[in-house]
């Protein structure tokens, strides 16, 4: 989980320079995310963690915070492990 958080934080830091985000900071509420960045974030999650984000996963709540993104990744990887 810590490794996943580090990867997500590193990705966000590339785009949100000089911003110190906590794991529960709302990146949408803080105004850091536009539609293009949202798609880049989804593509990063898919590529970095080897998962597929399905239409039902495209909920802002799944991408609002570092914690939410990591929870989604863990849920999706657990589903893959069961298959």
C-alpha positions as CSV (number, residue, x, y, z in Angstrom):
1,X,0.0,0.0,0.0
2,X,2.8,2.5,0.9
3,X,4.5,1.7,-2.5
4,X,1.2,2.4,-4.3
5,X,0.8,5.7,-2.4
6,X,4.3,6.7,-3.3
7,X,3.7,6.0,-7.0
8,X,0.5,8.0,-7.0
9,X,2.1,10.9,-5.1
10,X,5.0,10.9,-7.5
11,X,2.7,11.1,-10.5
12,X,0.7,13.9,-8.9
13,X,3.8,15.8,-7.9
14,X,4.8,16.0,-11.6
15,X,1.7,18.0,-12.3
16,X,1.1,19.8,-9.0
17,X,4.4,21.3,-8.4
18,X,5.1,22.9,-5.1
19,X,2.0,21.5,-3.6
20,X,2.3,19.3,-0.5
21,X,-0.8,17.0,-0.6
22,X,-1.9,14.9,2.3
23,X,-3.3,11.5,1.4
24,X,-6.8,12.7,2.1
25,X,-6.6,16.0,0.3
26,X,-9.4,16.5,-2.3
27,X,-7.5,17.2,-5.6
28,X,-10.8,17.9,-7.4
29,X,-12.1,20.2,-4.6
30,X,-8.8,22.1,-4.5
31,X,-9.2,22.8,-8.3
32,X,-6.1,20.8,-9.4
33,X,-8.0,18.6,-11.9
34,X,-9.4,19.4,-15.3
35,X,-10.9,16.9,-17.7
36,X,-7.6,16.3,-19.5
37,X,-5.7,15.7,-16.2
38,X,-8.5,13.4,-15.1
39,X,-8.0,11.2,-18.2
40,X,-4.2,11.3,-17.7
41,X,-4.7,10.1,-14.1
42,X,-6.9,7.2,-15.2
43,X,-4.4,6.2,-17.8
44,X,-1.6,6.4,-15.3
45,X,-3.5,4.2,-12.8
46,X,-4.2,1.6,-15.5
47,X,-0.6,1.5,-16.9
48,X,1.2,1.8,-13.6
49,X,-0.8,-0.9,-11.7
50,X,-1.8,-3.1,-14.6
51,X,-5.5,-2.8,-14.1
52,X,-8.4,-1.8,-16.3
53,X,-10.6,1.0,-15.1
54,X,-14.2,0.1,-16.2
55,X,-16.9,2.6,-16.8
56,X,-18.4,1.9,-13.4
57,X,-15.1,2.8,-11.8
58,X,-15.1,6.2,-13.4
59,X,-16.6,7.9,-10.4
60,X,-15.0,11.0,-9.1
61,X,-15.0,9.5,-5.6
62,X,-12.5,6.9,-6.8
63,X,-10.0,9.6,-7.8
64,X,-10.6,12.4,-5.4
65,X,-7.7,11.6,-3.0
66,X,-4.5,9.6,-2.9
67,X,-6.2,7.3,-0.5
68,X,-9.2,6.8,-2.8
69,X,-7.0,6.0,-5.8
70,X,-5.0,3.4,-3.8
71,X,-8.3,1.9,-2.5
72,X,-9.5,1.5,-6.1
73,X,-6.2,0.0,-7.1
74,X,-6.3,-2.5,-4.2
75,X,-9.9,-3.4,-5.0
76,X,-9.1,-3.9,-8.7
77,X,-6.0,-6.0,-8.0
78,X,-7.8,-8.1,-5.5
79,X,-10.4,-8.8,-8.2
80,X,-7.7,-9.8,-10.6
81,X,-6.1,-12.1,-8.1
82,X,-9.4,-13.9,-7.6
83,X,-9.9,-14.5,-11.3
